[in-house]
């Protein structure tokens, strides 16, 4: 299995959790139901990252791939935990989100240097999304909840579609 097919498998579910989290932000999903998918996706992407970091010859991944994936794994596990306990104050998660943003921007550039313009674009789209989570959670700018929720849904659709194409082995920008 190639790096891209494994990444694609994970991204299909990342897209799903982003869609559900966007719907949850709109107040149209229950906390504990949302928590279940966040725990699942956090665990799945954590396992992928561990395989990339420590999988030996069976894995085409690297610690760089693992570190990027773990940024999001921890987000989903944290969101799952907060949803499960119906946390009102998520400022710490919000500050973590700006850290993810700061790491995602140069990661997109490094991926772009490999020739994968599509994955670089995804990194930058995710960077913007996590910056909006920082705005909502750390800065408590709840007046932006609806636009952030709809952007989250849109990013989820794009992420799931990209993941599906990667998992199918048809990602057009994979470096040779």
SULBEL-V610851 format. One record per residue. N is the residue number from 1. OMEGA is omega in whole degrees, -180 to 180 (999 if undefined). Layout:
# SULBEL-V610851
n = (N	N)
omega = (OMEGA	OMEGA)
This chain:
# SULBEL-V610851
n = (1	2	3	4	5	6	7	8	9	10	11	12	13	14	15	16	17	18	19	20	21	22	23	24	25	26	27	28	29	30	31	32	33	34	35	36	37	38	39	40	41	42	43	44	45	46	47	48	49	50	51	52	53	54	55	56	57	58	59	60	61	62	63	64	65	66	67	68	69	70	71	72	73	74	75	76	77	78	79	80	81	82	83	84	85	86	87	88	89	90	91	92	93	94	95	96	97	98	99	100	101	102	103	104	105	106	107	108	109	110	111	112	113	114	115	116	117	118	119	120	121	122	123	124	125	126	127	128	129	130	131	132	133	134	135	136	137	138	139	140	141	142	143	144	145	146	147	148	149	150	151	152	153	154	155	156	157	158	159	160	161	162	163	164	165	166	167	168	169	170	171	172	173	174	175	176)
omega = (-178	176	-176	180	177	177	180	178	179	-176	174	-179	173	176	180	-178	177	178	-180	179	175	177	177	177	178	179	-176	177	-180	-179	-174	175	178	-180	-177	-179	178	177	-180	-177	176	180	180	-179	175	179	177	-179	179	178	178	-177	-170	-172	179	-174	-178	-174	173	-179	-180	173	176	177	-179	-179	179	-180	-180	175	-177	177	-179	177	-176	177	179	177	178	179	179	178	-179	-178	180	-178	175	-177	-180	-178	179	175	178	178	174	-179	178	173	177	179	-177	178	-175	-178	178	176	175	179	179	177	178	179	177	-179	-179	-178	-179	179	175	178	177	179	-179	175	178	179	178	-180	-179	174	178	176	175	179	-179	-169	-177	-178	177	180	-174	178	179	-175	-177	179	178	179	-180	175	177	177	-179	178	176	179	-180	-179	179	179	178	179	179	180	177	-178	179	180	-175	-179	-172	-174	-178	178	-177	999)
